[in-house]
Amino acid sequence: MMKKNFFPFLVILFMHSIHAQQSSMLRINVNGLSVAYQKAGTGPALVLLHGFTQDSRVWKKQIDGLSKNFIVIAWDAPGAGLSDDPPGSYTMSDWADCLDAFLDSLHIRQAHILGISWGGVLAQEFYLRHPQKVSGLILADTNPGWSALSDSVAQDRLKACIQDTLLPVNDFVEKYLPGMFSNLVNQETKETLRKVMSDTHRRGFQLMATAIAKADMRRLYSSVKVPVLLVWGEKDNRAPVNIAHEMNNSIPNSKLVIIPGTGHVSNMEQPEWFNAVVKEFCLVPEKKK
């Protein structure tokens, strides 16, 4: 009797879980695109920008841990998660302008902007185009854009990314997942990111790779006038720590915090440490930064 009724029970439980996950997401139309996002808390605004192959789910521990002190807003960038794919001509500037319109729609006049990996490049582009909206920049495990390395490196990486969109889902995830964490990451965190990466939009991934391949934000650094925090995993193989030091030396009054033994997606691997660093930076009075 138990065997006969057990499967329907699992179906109901699964559907309830999916419904709960979807109901936690909000939606808004921005420049003709349906953009999904999460929002929680009260206080100063803190906007979270995920990397490519990811979406707002990678910020769960930040939403839970920082919403006591901030209005935490984590979007699914167009081309990721539950958001629409953008048109084929989309550039990093277009994402930055979409983010600006997104914040306007939420009546957010100014915010701390936190971007990790690809989202960190977007955060830099956003500051370049909309500096009045930024009270502070937090750049985690990121880079100035692939063109800053060299045109040939940028084109080789882009070509590889476009080819990878043809891979079956499991092969795609198995190629990218190992580089996201250190060898010490717990299995639960690794499996959480595996599920997120399995939902990568192929078209969105291509467009995001094309955008970062063309980006070179080094021209921005000498003119940055807001406080900047750089947060890096010591064992980050995708954006090695030498990049963090180069950015720290180039951006006036920036502060670098390196999280020991941690890989590329440092916010997931060491959420308590990551949250404490972000909280301290954002709550310090402006004159002390």
N, C-alpha and C positions, 0 to 999 in steps of 0.2 A: 504493500500500500504506500509506504514511504517513497519507494522508487518511482511509483507511478506519478506522485504529486510533486516530486522534488524538482524536476526540470521546469515546470511552469513557475514554481517559486523563484528559481534562479532568474528566469526571464523578467519577472516582475521586479526583482531586486536590481537587476542590471538596468532596466528602463528607468527605475527611480533614480539610480545613480547618474545616468545620462541627463535626466531632467534637472537634477540638482546642479550639475555642472553647468548646463546651459543657462539656468535661471540666475546663476551668479554673474553672468556676463551681461553687460549693458551694450546698447547699440546706438549709433548716431550717424546721420548722413553728413558726410564731409566732401564737398566738391564733387558730388555725384557718386561717391563711394560709401558703401556701408562699412563702418569701422566699429569693431567690437572692442570692448575695454572693461577693465575692472576698476572700481573706485571705492575707497574705504577711508575712514578716519576723519579727524579734524586737525586744524592747525595750518602751518605754511604748506604750500603745495610742493609735492615731490613727484616728478614724472619719471617713469621707468621705461627705458627703451631697450628691447631685447636684441639679440644677435640674429643672424640668418640661420636657418634650420630650426628656429625656435619661435615661441610666441609668449604671451603674457603669463602662461602657467609656470615659466621658470622663475617668476618673482614671488611665488606663493609665500616663502618664508619672509620676504621683505614686506609684503602686504600685511601678513599676520603680525610681524614684529615691529614695524615702523608706523602703523596706522594709529598707534596711541599718541604719537607726537606730530603726525603730518596727515594732510589729505594726500593719500597715495593713489596715483593714477598710473595704471599699466595698460597700454594699448596693445592690441594685435596690429602691428603695422600692416598697411595695405600690402597684400601678397603673402600674408601669414595668418595662422590661426583661423578664426571665424570671420575675418575681414575679407572684403572683396579683393580680387587681383586688380592691380592698376593697369592702365593701358601700356602698350609695348614701348612707348617712348619715355617712360618714367625715369627720372634721374634723381640723384641725391638731393638736388635743390627742390624737386617736386615733393619728395617725402618731407623735407623741412617745411615747405609751405603748407603741406597738408597737416602737419603737426601744429603749425601756427593756427590754422583755421579750426582744427580740432579743439585746441585750448580755448580759442575764442568762443566756440560753441558751448563749452563748459564754464564760461565766464571766469577763466583763469587768466589774470593779467600778468602774473609773474610767478616763476617757479624755479626750484632747484631742478636741474636736468641731469639725470643719471643714465648714462648709456654704457652698455657692455658690448665689446667686440664690434660687430657691424653697427650696433646701436650707438656705440661710442663715436664712430665716424659721423653718424647722423646727428648726434648731439653737437659735434663741432660745427657741422654745416648749419645747424639751427642757430647756433650762437652767431655765426658769420652773417646770416641773413636777418635774424630777429633778436639782436642783442638786448633790446629793451625788455624782452620777456624772461631773461635769464638772471636770477639772483645768485646762482652759483652753478659751476659745472663739476660733475663727478664722472670721470672717465675711467672705466674699468677694463683691463685686459684688452686693449684696443690698439689702434695705430693711426697714422695720419691718412691712410688710404694706400692702396697697393702701388699707385703711380709714384709714391714717395720712395719706394724701393728701387724701381727702375721700370721703364716701359716694357722691357722684355719679361721681367718677372710678373708684372701685372697681366700681360697678355697670356703667358703660360698658365697662370692661375685661373684666369677667366676661361680659357679653352678647356681646362680640366673640369671646372665646375659645370660648364655647359654639357660636356660629355657625360658627367655624372648624373645628370637629370634623366638619362636613358636607363639607368640602373634600376633593377627591381627594388622595392622599398627596403627589404631586409639588407640587401647588399649596400644600398645607399647609406643606411644607418650604420652598418658595421664599418664602413669606410671612415665616417666622420666622428662617430661616438668616441673611439679610443683617444682622440686628441683633445677631448673636452675636459678631462679630469686628470688628476695625479693618480698614481697606482694605489694610493691609500684611501680613495673615495669609498664610501660605503655602498653596498649593492643596491639599497633602496633608492638612493639618490641617482645612481646610474640608470636604474630601470625607469625612474620617473622621466629622465631626459630622453631615454630611448622611446618612450611613448610619444613624447612631444615631437621628436624628430621624425617619427613615422608619419606624422601628419604634415610634413613639409610640402608647401605648394611648389610644384615643379616650375611653374611660370614665375612665381614670385621669387624663387631662389635664383633663377636666371637673371631677373631684373636687378635683384640686390647685388649679385656678383658683378654684374656689368657696372653698376653704380659705384661700388667700392673700388673696382679696377681703375676707374677714371679719376678717382678722388686723390687729391694731395692737399692736405689741410695745413701744411707747414707755413704757408703764407699768412695764416691767421695768428700764429702763436705770439709774435712780438706785440700784437695790438690787443691781446686779451686783457680786459680791465676788471673782470669779476674774479672772485676766489675760485681756485681750481684744485680739486683733489684727484689724485691719481691713485687707484687701488689696483694692485696686481698680485696674482698668484705667483709665488716664487718658482714653481715648477711649470709655468705656462709655456708650452711648446708651440702654440699657434701664434702667440704674440709674446716673444721672449722678453725677459726683464730688461735687456739692453734698450729696447724701444721705450720702456717706461722712463729710464734714466735720460734718454735723449729728449723726450718730451718734457721731462721735469726741468732739464737745463735750458730748454727753449721757451717755456711759458713762464712769464714773470710771476713771482709770488705763488707758484704752484707748490703743493705738498704731495709727497709720494709716500704711500704706505704699502709695504710688501707683506703679504700674508704667507707665513712659512709653510712649506710642504704642500702648496695648493696649486691646482691646475688652472685651466683657461676660464671655466665657468665658476669663478671664485665665489659668487653669491650663493650658488647652490651647494658647493662643497664645504664652505665654512660660513654658513649664514649668520651665526651669532657674532663672529668676529667682523664680518662684512657689515652687518647692521650697526654694530657699535661704532665703527669707524665713520659710517655715513651719518649716523645720528649726531655724533660729536661735531663733525664738520658743519652740518646744517644748522645746528642750534647755537654755535659759537657766535657772539655778537659780531657784526660786520667789521667793526674797528679792530677786532683782535685777530682776524684772519690774515 
